Amino acid sequence: MVESQTILPVTKVKREFLEILKAMEVDYATITVTRNGEPVGILMTPDRYKALLETIDILGDNNILQALKASHNDFRSGRVHTHDEVWEG
């Protein structure tokens, strides 16, 4: 998925809300809503929101982070196996 970031004034969001929602679904966009040039809110698709929450869960779990670090170190050290090696009978 390609994510796009857009900044829109609240007046435009109010005028074009339904069109913006449709475009967000297609573009997987995150919209920053501004008032007087200052950010006041964020619009995102439910899938994007769910992914954000999952990322927060992962970053808050030290066991997962340590497993990812170990995996990264294994990869950098060349301790990897091909798909066929793993699934050979």
C-alpha positions in Angstrom: 0.0 0.0 0.0 1.2 3.4 -0.9 0.5 6.0 1.8 -0.1 9.6 0.9 -0.2 12.6 3.4 -2.4 15.5 2.6 -2.9 18.8 4.5 -6.3 20.4 4.1 -8.0 23.4 5.8 -11.1 22.5 7.9 -13.3 24.6 5.6 -12.4 22.5 2.6 -12.9 19.3 4.6 -16.4 20.5 5.7 -17.3 21.3 2.0 -15.9 18.2 0.4 -16.1 15.6 3.2 -17.7 12.7 1.2 -15.3 13.2 -1.7 -12.3 13.3 0.7 -13.5 10.0 2.3 -13.8 8.3 -1.1 -10.3 9.6 -2.1 -8.8 8.4 1.2 -10.0 4.8 0.5 -8.4 4.8 -2.9 -5.2 6.5 -1.9 -4.8 5.0 1.6 -4.3 8.7 2.6 -3.9 10.3 5.9 -5.3 13.8 6.0 -4.1 16.5 8.4 -6.9 19.0 9.0 -5.9 22.6 9.8 -7.6 25.6 11.1 -5.8 29.0 10.6 -2.8 27.0 9.4 -2.4 25.0 12.6 -3.1 21.2 12.7 -6.3 20.4 14.6 -7.0 16.8 13.6 -6.1 13.8 11.6 -8.3 11.7 9.3 -7.3 8.2 8.3 -8.8 5.0 7.0 -9.8 2.2 9.5 -7.0 0.0 8.0 -4.4 2.7 8.6 -5.6 3.2 12.2 -5.5 -0.5 12.9 -2.0 -0.7 11.5 -1.0 2.2 13.7 -2.4 0.5 16.8 -0.6 -2.7 15.9 2.7 -0.9 15.5 2.2 0.7 18.9 1.6 -2.7 20.5 4.7 -4.1 18.9 6.9 -1.2 19.9 5.6 -1.6 23.5 6.5 -5.3 23.7 10.1 -5.8 24.7 10.0 -9.6 23.8 8.9 -8.8 20.3 11.5 -6.1 19.9 14.3 -8.4 21.1 13.1 -11.1 18.8 13.2 -8.7 15.9 16.6 -7.5 16.8 17.9 -11.1 17.0 16.4 -11.8 13.6 18.0 -8.7 12.2 21.4 -9.7 13.6 21.0 -13.2 12.1 20.2 -11.8 8.7 23.2 -9.4 8.8 25.4 -12.3 9.9 24.2 -14.5 7.0 22.4 -16.9 9.3 19.5 -17.3 6.9 17.9 -20.2 5.0 16.1 -20.1 1.7 12.4 -21.0 1.4 13.2 -24.3 -0.2 15.8 -25.2 2.6 13.2 -24.5 5.2 10.4 -26.6 3.6 12.4 -29.5 2.2 11.1 -32.8 3.5 
